[in-house]
Amino acid sequence: MIDRTFTLIIFTRYPTPGVVKTRLIPAIGSTEAAILHRQMTESTVQKARELSEQLPISLAEPCPWHYRMRIAVHFDGSNCQQMSEWLGADLIYKDQGEGDLGLRMDRSISAACQSGFERVVLIGTDCPDLTVEILAQAFEQLERSDLVLGAAVDGGYYLIGMCHPQPKLFVDIEWGTDRVLQQTIAVAQELNLVISYLPTLADIDRPEDLARLGARISIVIPVLNEAATIAQVLSNLRAVVNIEVIVV
């Protein structure tokens, strides 16, 4: 039996109010935006754990290989101890480091490939519709593709996977715009990479995106002596999206 080692890298930030999900703050406030980010990150990590447990079954075509997957959380705005206390000690934690998003992603993927991982998939935590099955598909498609992309509705991508470092995919990309996916595909085609695509999903980045959550997300708001402000907070939430709000 031959071990084949994969890694799933999760990019996230520590849920500090006022720092995460800043584009949502005008609609729902800094505390609620941080709570939403926390919940989406925890949900993403749980799906990663489920995949890790199911992986030998998910990729169970007859073969002489045994699959192992490492889950690595690459974070910003915190430290390893704080992240471990939040998400659990069973994960690998690493600071994303300096640079724009492209530089940080390239550095993370390249380091994983250089460490001997045969298939590397990187995701964020902003996509509630990402499933264990889609994550499994990403690793499966790397058996026959150089690059796997999960397109986002807003013109970016929620997942990128590869077996070898491809630094050019992260250079001169207009991050944060609706041209990210298009520009990435153009570079990949210039490099003659074989590309596989996953289902298109929606990220939750802007107030208008909140409507896609429906009742799938519950926001728990702990309060103490906040009678003067809680009414406005609840009003903001109701005005933007029909979600479950629990005030404790």
N, C-alpha and C positions, 0 to 999 in steps of 0.2 A: 504494500500500500504506500503510495507516494503522497506526501502532504503538499497541498497547493494553498498558498496563503494569500488572502485578500485583505484589503483594509477599506473601511468606510470612514471617511472624514466628515465630521459635522462642524460647520462654521457657525458660531453663535457669539453672543455677548452676555455678560452678566446682566441680569435684569434690574439695572439701576434706573429709577424714575428720572426722566428728563434726558436720558442718554440713549435709550433704546426706543425704536419705533417712533422717532421724532415727527414723522409726517402724519402720524395719527393723533398726536397730542392736541392740535387745535380742535379736534372733534370730540375726543373722549377724555382728555386730560393725561398728564404724565404718569400718574399712579396707575390708572386703568390700562394705559398703553404698556407699561412695564409688566402688569399682571398678565395681559394677553401674550406678550412675548415669552414670559415664563412658562405659561401653559403650552404654547406651541413648541417650545424647546423640549419640554418634558415629554410631550406626545411624540415628537420626532425620535428622541432617545429611546422611548419604549418600543417604537417600531423597529429601530435598529437592533435592540436586544432580541426581539421576536425573530428577526431575520437570522441573527447569529445562531439562535437555537434551531431554526428550521433549515439552515443552509444545506446540510447534507441531503435533505429531502427535496428542497427547492431545485437543486441541480443534480437530480438523481438519475441521470441517464447512466446505463451500465458503463462503468469505467473503473480503472484501477487506482483512482485518486481519492484522497480524503481531503475535504475542504475545511479550512479554518479561516475565520474572519475576525479581524481586530477592529474594535470601534475606538476611534480617536476623536476627541472633542478639541478643536482648535478654537481658542477663545480670545476675547478682547475685553479689557476693562476689569480684570480680576487677577487672581493668582490660582495656582493649582490646588491649594488647600481649600480655598473658598469654593471653587468649582466642584471639587470632590465632595464637599459637605452638601452641596446642592444636588448634584446629579448622581452621586454614588461613587464608591471607591473601585468599582470593577472596570472603569473606563480609563483610557489613556488621555492625559491632558497636556496641552502644549499651547503656549502663547503664540498668537498669529504673527507677532512682530510688526515691524514698521513697513510702510509702503502702501500704495493703493491696493484696491481689491485684487487686481490682476497679479501683481507681484506676490501678494500673500498667498493666493491660490496656487500659483506656479511653484512657489517655495514649498508649500505643503505637499503637493502632489509629487514633485521631484524628489523630495526627501523620502517619501514612502516608497517610490520606485527604487531608489538607490539603496533602501534598506532591505530589498529583496521581495517586496510584495508584488505578486504577478498581475493583479488587477486592482486598480485604485478608483474609487468612486467618491466624489465630493458633493455634499449637499448643504443647503442652508436649513433654516427652521421656519420659514415663512409660508410653507405650502401645506395646509391641513389635509388636502386630498392625496398627498403622497402616501402610498400604501406599501406594505411589506412585499406584495406581489410585484409592484413596479420596481422596487429596489432589487429584488431578485432578478427581474428581467435585465436590469442594467449590467449586473455581473455576468449573466448568461450571454448577452450580446457581445461582451468583450472577448468571447471565445472566437468570434469571426470578424470583429470590427476593430479599427484603430481608435475610434472615438465614439462615445455614446453621449447623446445630449437629450435632456428633458426640457422641452420648450415651455416657457411661461407665457401666459396670455398677454402680458405687458411688453413682450418683445425681448425679454431676457431669457435666462434659463435657470431652472431650479436644481439641475443635476448635470454634472459633467464627469465622465469616466474615461480612463485610458490605461494602457498597459506600460507605456513608456512616456517619459517626460516630453512635453511639446511646448516649450517656452514661448514660441511665436504666437500661440493661440491667445496669449494674455497681454500682448503688446499692442499699443495704439487702439485699444477698444474703448469706446465711449461708455464707461460704466454708469449705470443709473439711467440710461436712456432706452428708448424702444428699438435701438439699433444693435444692441449687444449680440443677440443671437445671429442676426444677419451678418454682422462683421466677423463673428467667430466662424461661421460656416464658410465664408469667403476665404478666410485664411486657411482653414482645413482643406478646402478644395485646391488651393495653391500648393499645399504640401502633399497632395494626392493621398489624403487619408480616407480610409473607408469609414463612413459615418453611419451609425444606427440611431434611430430616433425613438423616444418614449412618448407616451401620451402627453398632449399639451394640458397643463394644469395652471391654476391661478395662484399667484402669490398674494399675500395680505400685507400691502405696504402703505396704501393710501386710504383715506376715509371712504371713498367709493367702493373699495375692495371689501369692506366690512359686510356689505350686503350679501356677499357670497357665503358667509359663514352660516346664515340661517340660524337654526337652534342647535347647531353642532357644538358651539362653544359656550361654556358657562363662565362668567366672570364673577369671582368672589371678591367682595370689597369689605375688608375689615374696617370698622369705624369706631371712634370713641369721641363723644362730644363734638360731632361734626354736623349738627342740625343746620347750621348756617350755610353749609356748602353741599350737603348730600343731594338736595333737591335738584340743583343745577346739574350735578354730575349725572343723575339718573335721567334727567331731561335730555342731556347731550347724547347719552347712549341710546335712548329710545328713538331719537330723531335720526340717528345714523343707520341703525341696523336692528333687526328683531332677534336679539340674543337673550339668553337666560342670564339675569343679573341676580346674584345672591348677596344681600347685605347682612353682614354678621356684626 
